[in-house]
């Protein structure tokens, strides 16, 4: 019997409650120019599924515990659905395809669509359930698909080296590494003690002003607002991080916590943030769900200067990173917060600074015009702030792009656009003077202040 990883266990538990749902789909879309060989692409997708066992795994319950069932290659050919499309209908077709609901007990968690705009223009949509992949998985998947397509265009199977390990090996290794909670010296017992202390007294939820009351059961409907911070602001924030011997992520976390405090959320601000979870280089080339989530708690009490707040964040985060092996799913089980179908446990706002390698699709005879890892329209958090740095070849900051995802149960788009503008004002203020108390930072636009007056 092959056990589920801790992360998979939580998604399997939710699947048993909710049934098939697109909430945990992870889509990516690639636009190509050139002549596409549909037959070679279909064979290449099958090659990738053969190579990565996680993409040909289904799940079931046994008398002892849930288990993974790895299907034989001949029983696990991925679906490639080919459709004609146009610029007018493409967005709707991608949205409809991305909403596919995987049946995890009988269907492999990976499929693809190829939309032909004309003979020279195509969009490939790859869809994977989160139980089988994470954001870091797209880079090795793209690399393997490119190699397989190149080989199949020449009428040959890909000649790649076998992977040294598979995801099933990781699930066993994870348990061996963490050890038994009954052993006080084991990694899992030691890290559980740390997190129980670090999160003692954590508020049940972050009390942000919303446009509507929280429903008893979340609909998971979501939307997002895209934004960009220019190179000057990016450079200023990098300088603040350097002066505080902190990371840019820590600066963003402190700024967001300061903003939420100013908006009435209190002084105990918990944010969730993912870590790659690929703690061994043998895992780097695997497609799989290795992601772990840390709860990062920020104390904004006492109206500290931003510089002092950043020092607090740095101290807290370094300790959290030193205890990042404990699966979030196990932490939730042990802390056992008040369960609710209306909110995410332990934190409701996620912060992500993307640093995973971009997926590079290099198919012979085709030019990849764009590749976009898309977020599901589902909202698993109240708010999700995601940013990516852009730097020149010398490493100089060139700006940041981002999106603020939000639950439409709670927020209107206009309110989230205001929130983005306020975050930018906070960041500009601390880039100009990190010594000012967070209570002195102006978060309101002139017109907002005029309305209050």
Order of alpha helices (4+ residues) and beta strands (2+ residues): beta-alpha-beta-alpha-beta-beta-beta-alpha-beta-beta-alpha-alpha-alpha-beta-alpha-alpha-beta-beta-alpha-alpha-beta-beta-beta-beta-alpha-alpha
